[in-house]
C-alpha cells in the first residue's frame, strides 16, 4: 500500500513530530509510545523509492 504524502506536507509533519518527540523524551513522557509512533512516520516518507514501500 502506498501511503506516502506530498513532500512539503511530510517535511512539516515530520518536523513538528520531531519537536514533540524531543520534548517528550526530555521529560520521559511515554517514551515507549513515542518510539512506537515514530516508525509509521518514516514509512510515510515520500523520499522512499516506490519499491521500498510495503
PDB file as gemmi writes it, atoms N, CA and C in Angstrom:
CRYST1    1.000    1.000    1.000  90.00  90.00  90.00 P 1                      
ATOM      1  N   UNK A   1       0.846  -1.183   0.000  1.00  0.00           N  
ATOM      2  CA  UNK A   1       0.000   0.000   0.000  1.00  0.00           C  
ATOM      3  C   UNK A   1       0.888   1.243   0.000  1.00  0.00           C  
ATOM      4  N   UNK A   2       0.594   2.158  -0.865  1.00  0.00           N  
ATOM      5  CA  UNK A   2       1.385   3.375  -0.976  1.00  0.00           C  
ATOM      6  C   UNK A   2       0.701   4.471  -0.164  1.00  0.00           C  
ATOM      7  N   UNK A   3       1.197   4.711   1.045  1.00  0.00           N  
ATOM      8  CA  UNK A   3       0.571   5.693   1.934  1.00  0.00           C  
ATOM      9  C   UNK A   3       1.418   6.955   2.093  1.00  0.00           C  
ATOM     10  N   UNK A   4       2.223   7.255   1.075  1.00  0.00           N  
ATOM     11  CA  UNK A   4       3.077   8.439   1.159  1.00  0.00           C  
ATOM     12  C   UNK A   4       2.268   9.714   0.957  1.00  0.00           C  
ATOM     13  N   UNK A   5       2.759  10.812   1.503  1.00  0.00           N  
ATOM     14  CA  UNK A   5       2.088  12.106   1.385  1.00  0.00           C  
ATOM     15  C   UNK A   5       3.011  13.055   0.619  1.00  0.00           C  
ATOM     16  N   UNK A   6       2.500  14.171   0.118  1.00  0.00           N  
ATOM     17  CA  UNK A   6       3.355  15.121  -0.608  1.00  0.00           C  
ATOM     18  C   UNK A   6       4.548  15.568   0.243  1.00  0.00           C  
ATOM     19  N   UNK A   7       5.654  15.825  -0.428  1.00  0.00           N  
ATOM     20  CA  UNK A   7       6.921  16.105   0.241  1.00  0.00           C  
ATOM     21  C   UNK A   7       6.845  17.267   1.233  1.00  0.00           C  
ATOM     22  N   UNK A   8       6.250  18.388   0.842  1.00  0.00           N  
ATOM     23  CA  UNK A   8       6.204  19.535   1.738  1.00  0.00           C  
ATOM     24  C   UNK A   8       5.381  19.224   2.988  1.00  0.00           C  
ATOM     25  N   UNK A   9       4.260  18.567   2.817  1.00  0.00           N  
ATOM     26  CA  UNK A   9       3.440  18.210   3.980  1.00  0.00           C  
ATOM     27  C   UNK A   9       4.192  17.247   4.885  1.00  0.00           C  
ATOM     28  N   UNK A  10       4.925  16.309   4.282  1.00  0.00           N  
ATOM     29  CA  UNK A  10       5.687  15.354   5.076  1.00  0.00           C  
ATOM     30  C   UNK A  10       6.763  16.068   5.900  1.00  0.00           C  
ATOM     31  N   UNK A  11       7.473  16.994   5.270  1.00  0.00           N  
ATOM     32  CA  UNK A  11       8.538  17.710   5.971  1.00  0.00           C  
ATOM     33  C   UNK A  11       7.965  18.494   7.143  1.00  0.00           C  
ATOM     34  N   UNK A  12       6.865  19.177   6.935  1.00  0.00           N  
ATOM     35  CA  UNK A  12       6.243  19.950   8.019  1.00  0.00           C  
ATOM     36  C   UNK A  12       5.763  19.031   9.145  1.00  0.00           C  
ATOM     37  N   UNK A  13       5.140  17.922   8.769  1.00  0.00           N  
ATOM     38  CA  UNK A  13       4.640  16.968   9.759  1.00  0.00           C  
ATOM     39  C   UNK A  13       5.788  16.324  10.535  1.00  0.00           C  
ATOM     40  N   UNK A  14       6.804  15.876   9.827  1.00  0.00           N  
ATOM     41  CA  UNK A  14       7.938  15.215  10.478  1.00  0.00           C  
ATOM     42  C   UNK A  14       8.676  16.178  11.405  1.00  0.00           C  
ATOM     43  N   UNK A  15       8.818  17.427  10.972  1.00  0.00           N  
ATOM     44  CA  UNK A  15       9.488  18.432  11.800  1.00  0.00           C  
ATOM     45  C   UNK A  15       8.705  18.676  13.094  1.00  0.00           C  
ATOM     46  N   UNK A  16       7.395  18.808  12.988  1.00  0.00           N  
ATOM     47  CA  UNK A  16       6.559  19.013  14.180  1.00  0.00           C  
ATOM     48  C   UNK A  16       6.635  17.802  15.106  1.00  0.00           C  
ATOM     49  N   UNK A  17       6.607  16.604  14.527  1.00  0.00           N  
ATOM     50  CA  UNK A  17       6.687  15.401  15.355  1.00  0.00           C  
ATOM     51  C   UNK A  17       8.038  15.312  16.057  1.00  0.00           C  
ATOM     52  N   UNK A  18       9.111  15.642  15.360  1.00  0.00           N  
ATOM     53  CA  UNK A  18      10.431  15.570  15.977  1.00  0.00           C  
ATOM     54  C   UNK A  18      10.564  16.540  17.147  1.00  0.00           C  
ATOM     55  N   UNK A  19       9.958  17.705  17.037  1.00  0.00           N  
ATOM     56  CA  UNK A  19       9.968  18.656  18.161  1.00  0.00           C  
ATOM     57  C   UNK A  19       9.205  18.079  19.347  1.00  0.00           C  
ATOM     58  N   UNK A  20       8.042  17.495  19.062  1.00  0.00           N  
ATOM     59  CA  UNK A  20       7.262  16.858  20.117  1.00  0.00           C  
ATOM     60  C   UNK A  20       8.046  15.710  20.749  1.00  0.00           C  
ATOM     61  N   UNK A  21       8.633  14.864  19.905  1.00  0.00           N  
ATOM     62  CA  UNK A  21       9.357  13.689  20.403  1.00  0.00           C  
ATOM     63  C   UNK A  21      10.549  14.107  21.264  1.00  0.00           C  
ATOM     64  N   UNK A  22      11.254  15.144  20.863  1.00  0.00           N  
ATOM     65  CA  UNK A  22      12.404  15.605  21.641  1.00  0.00           C  
ATOM     66  C   UNK A  22      11.975  16.090  23.025  1.00  0.00           C  
ATOM     67  N   UNK A  23      10.880  16.841  23.078  1.00  0.00           N  
ATOM     68  CA  UNK A  23      10.379  17.301  24.378  1.00  0.00           C  
ATOM     69  C   UNK A  23       9.874  16.140  25.226  1.00  0.00           C  
ATOM     70  N   UNK A  24       9.161  15.225  24.584  1.00  0.00           N  
ATOM     71  CA  UNK A  24       8.636  14.070  25.316  1.00  0.00           C  
ATOM     72  C   UNK A  24       9.773  13.243  25.905  1.00  0.00           C  
ATOM     73  N   UNK A  25      10.812  13.034  25.122  1.00  0.00           N  
ATOM     74  CA  UNK A  25      11.956  12.249  25.619  1.00  0.00           C  
ATOM     75  C   UNK A  25      12.714  12.995  26.713  1.00  0.00           C  
ATOM     76  N   UNK A  26      12.775  14.297  26.599  1.00  0.00           N  
ATOM     77  CA  UNK A  26      13.466  15.104  27.611  1.00  0.00           C  
ATOM     78  C   UNK A  26      12.817  14.918  28.979  1.00  0.00           C  
ATOM     79  N   UNK A  27      11.494  14.813  28.996  1.00  0.00           N  
ATOM     80  CA  UNK A  27      10.754  14.673  30.259  1.00  0.00           C  
ATOM     81  C   UNK A  27      10.292  13.249  30.520  1.00  0.00           C  
ATOM     82  N   UNK A  28      10.824  12.290  29.729  1.00  0.00           N  
ATOM     83  CA  UNK A  28      10.477  10.870  29.889  1.00  0.00           C  
ATOM     84  C   UNK A  28       8.970  10.656  29.845  1.00  0.00           C  
ATOM     85  N   UNK A  29       8.331  11.318  28.893  1.00  0.00           N  
ATOM     86  CA  UNK A  29       6.882  11.275  28.745  1.00  0.00           C  
ATOM     87  C   UNK A  29       6.520  10.185  27.747  1.00  0.00           C  
ATOM     88  N   UNK A  30       5.982   9.077  28.220  1.00  0.00           N  
ATOM     89  CA  UNK A  30       5.549   7.975  27.359  1.00  0.00           C  
ATOM     90  C   UNK A  30       6.609   7.612  26.318  1.00  0.00           C  
ATOM     91  N   UNK A  31       7.800   7.336  26.779  1.00  0.00           N  
ATOM     92  CA  UNK A  31       8.921   7.078  25.865  1.00  0.00           C  
ATOM     93  C   UNK A  31       8.651   5.916  24.908  1.00  0.00           C  
ATOM     94  N   UNK A  32       8.038   4.851  25.391  1.00  0.00           N  
ATOM     95  CA  UNK A  32       7.759   3.696  24.524  1.00  0.00           C  
ATOM     96  C   UNK A  32       6.731   4.050  23.453  1.00  0.00           C  
ATOM     97  N   UNK A  33       5.740   4.842  23.825  1.00  0.00           N  
ATOM     98  CA  UNK A  33       4.711   5.246  22.865  1.00  0.00           C  
ATOM     99  C   UNK A  33       5.281   6.173  21.794  1.00  0.00           C  
ATOM    100  N   UNK A  34       6.160   7.069  22.183  1.00  0.00           N  
ATOM    101  CA  UNK A  34       6.779   7.982  21.224  1.00  0.00           C  
ATOM    102  C   UNK A  34       7.593   7.173  20.209  1.00  0.00           C  
ATOM    103  N   UNK A  35       8.341   6.200  20.674  1.00  0.00           N  
ATOM    104  CA  UNK A  35       9.130   5.356  19.775  1.00  0.00           C  
ATOM    105  C   UNK A  35       8.217   4.572  18.838  1.00  0.00           C  
ATOM    106  N   UNK A  36       7.094   4.101  19.345  1.00  0.00           N  
ATOM    107  CA  UNK A  36       6.145   3.335  18.533  1.00  0.00           C  
ATOM    108  C   UNK A  36       5.492   4.227  17.488  1.00  0.00           C  
ATOM    109  N   UNK A  37       5.238   5.486  17.808  1.00  0.00           N  
ATOM    110  CA  UNK A  37       4.622   6.421  16.856  1.00  0.00           C  
ATOM    111  C   UNK A  37       5.608   6.835  15.763  1.00  0.00           C  
ATOM    112  N   UNK A  38       6.887   6.778  16.061  1.00  0.00           N  
ATOM    113  CA  UNK A  38       7.902   7.260  15.134  1.00  0.00           C  
ATOM    114  C   UNK A  38       8.029   6.382  13.885  1.00  0.00           C  
ATOM    115  N   UNK A  39       7.896   5.074  14.035  1.00  0.00           N  
ATOM    116  CA  UNK A  39       8.087   4.154  12.906  1.00  0.00           C  
ATOM    117  C   UNK A  39       7.142   4.416  11.736  1.00  0.00           C  
ATOM    118  N   UNK A  40       5.838   4.585  11.941  1.00  0.00           N  
ATOM    119  CA  UNK A  40       4.949   4.832  10.795  1.00  0.00           C  
ATOM    120  C   UNK A  40       5.224   6.160  10.088  1.00  0.00           C  
ATOM    121  N   UNK A  41       5.776   7.110  10.803  1.00  0.00           N  
ATOM    122  CA  UNK A  41       6.072   8.396  10.174  1.00  0.00           C  
ATOM    123  C   UNK A  41       7.136   8.223   9.104  1.00  0.00           C  
ATOM    124  N   UNK A  42       8.143   7.403   9.382  1.00  0.00           N  
ATOM    125  CA  UNK A  42       9.187   7.178   8.380  1.00  0.00           C  
ATOM    126  C   UNK A  42       8.658   6.359   7.212  1.00  0.00           C  
ATOM    127  N   UNK A  43       7.676   5.514   7.444  1.00  0.00           N  
ATOM    128  CA  UNK A  43       7.077   4.737   6.353  1.00  0.00           C  
ATOM    129  C   UNK A  43       6.287   5.632   5.401  1.00  0.00           C  
ATOM    130  N   UNK A  44       5.830   6.775   5.866  1.00  0.00           N  
ATOM    131  CA  UNK A  44       5.047   7.697   5.035  1.00  0.00           C  
ATOM    132  C   UNK A  44       5.932   8.583   4.168  1.00  0.00           C  
ATOM    133  N   UNK A  45       7.224   8.493   4.315  1.00  0.00           N  
ATOM    134  CA  UNK A  45       8.146   9.392   3.626  1.00  0.00           C  
ATOM    135  C   UNK A  45       8.007   9.322   2.110  1.00  0.00           C  
ATOM    136  N   UNK A  46       7.851  10.467   1.466  1.00  0.00           N  
ATOM    137  CA  UNK A  46       7.795  10.483   0.007  1.00  0.00           C  
ATOM    138  C   UNK A  46       9.182  10.306  -0.616  1.00  0.00           C  
ATOM    139  N   UNK A  47      10.206  10.268   0.192  1.00  0.00           N  
ATOM    140  CA  UNK A  47      11.573  10.141  -0.299  1.00  0.00           C  
ATOM    141  C   UNK A  47      12.003   8.692  -0.445  1.00  0.00           C  
ATOM    142  N   UNK A  48      11.136   7.755  -0.112  1.00  0.00           N  
ATOM    143  CA  UNK A  48      11.421   6.342  -0.325  1.00  0.00           C  
ATOM    144  C   UNK A  48      11.133   5.996  -1.782  1.00  0.00           C  
ATOM    145  N   UNK A  49      11.837   5.002  -2.277  1.00  0.00           N  
ATOM    146  CA  UNK A  49      11.521   4.516  -3.624  1.00  0.00           C  
ATOM    147  C   UNK A  49      10.225   3.716  -3.524  1.00  0.00           C  
ATOM    148  N   UNK A  50       9.442   3.733  -4.566  1.00  0.00           N  
ATOM    149  CA  UNK A  50       8.145   3.061  -4.553  1.00  0.00           C  
ATOM    150  C   UNK A  50       8.305   1.567  -4.246  1.00  0.00           C  
ATOM    151  N   UNK A  51       9.378   0.948  -4.681  1.00  0.00           N  
ATOM    152  CA  UNK A  51       9.609  -0.487  -4.432  1.00  0.00           C  
ATOM    153  C   UNK A  51       9.882  -0.769  -2.965  1.00  0.00           C  
ATOM    154  N   UNK A  52      10.333   0.250  -2.212  1.00  0.00           N  
ATOM    155  CA  UNK A  52      10.642   0.057  -0.792  1.00  0.00           C  
ATOM    156  C   UNK A  52       9.395   0.103   0.083  1.00  0.00           C  
ATOM    157  N   UNK A  53       8.301   0.671  -0.408  1.00  0.00           N  
ATOM    158  CA  UNK A  53       7.089   0.840   0.380  1.00  0.00           C  
ATOM    159  C   UNK A  53       6.326  -0.469   0.408  1.00  0.00           C  
ATOM    160  N   UNK A  54       5.949  -0.894   1.619  1.00  0.00           N  
ATOM    161  CA  UNK A  54       5.200  -2.153   1.768  1.00  0.00           C  
ATOM    162  C   UNK A  54       3.851  -1.894   2.354  1.00  0.00           C  
TER     163      UNK A  54                                                      
END                                                                             
